[in-house]
Amino acid sequence: MFRKRETIEKMILAYLEQNPDAVDTAEGIARFWVQRQNVEITFVKVSRTLEKLVKKGRIKVFQSLDGTLYYKLKKDRPEREQTVH
């Protein structure tokens, strides 16, 4: 529990350092400051994982006309790469 509390403390302080004039309620801080940072951290981790999966040939990425990236299972992998390790 201590590590979680320490992480939340760091998130609150990091937000306030970036936004020194910010003021909010406990509910607002939980929803918008802490949750936002969790989403950003999760996004970075997911993006890195997707890049690794593309490099391994497990999934493929394509870009729409507006620049949005989409990912899907690469079904045409060679047989030797389809085994689960």
N, C-alpha and C positions, 0 to 999 in steps of 0.2 A: 504494500500500500504506500510506503514511503516514496518509492521510485515514481509512482503515478502522481503523487502530490507534488514532487519535485519537478516533474515534467510539466504539469499544469502551471506551476509557478513560473517556470522558464517561458512558457508560452504567453502568459499574461504580461510578463515583463518585456518580452520581445515585441509584443504588439504595442505596448506603451512607448517603447523606445522608437518604434517606427511612426507612431501616432501620438506624440506627446500631449496633444490637447484633447485626446479621447476621454469621454466620460460615459459610463453606462451602468445599468443595474447588474446584479449578479446573474440574472437570467440572460440579459443581453450579452454579457461577457462570455458566458458559457456557449450561447448560440452562435454569436457572430465573431468573437475573437478566437476562442479556443477551437471551436468546431471548424472554422475557416482554415486555421493552421493545420488541423488534422487532415482536412480534405487536400490541402496543398501538399502535405507530406505523402499522403496516399497516392496522389496523382503522380508525383515524381517517381515513387517506387513502381507503380504500374507501368509508367512510360519506359523505365529502364528494363523491366521484365519483358515488355512487348518487344523492345529492341533486341534483347537476347534471343527471344523465340524466333524472331524474323531471321537473325543471323544463323541460328541453328537449322533453319528451314522447316520449322514446325508450323508456323503461321505465315501468311503473306499480308502485305499492306498495300493498299491502293489509295489514291488521292482523288477526291471529287473535284469538280470544276471550281468550287469555292475554296479549295485548299484543305478541306477537312480530311484527316486520315482515318481510314477504316481498316479493321483487321479481321481476318477470317482464317479458319483452318486451311492449311495447305494439304489438299487431298492427293496431289500427284507426287508425293515423296517416294523416293526409291524404297523398295521392300525392306532393305537392311536398316533404314532409318525409322521404320514404323514400330520397331520393338520398344517397349517401355523398359527403362532402366531403373 
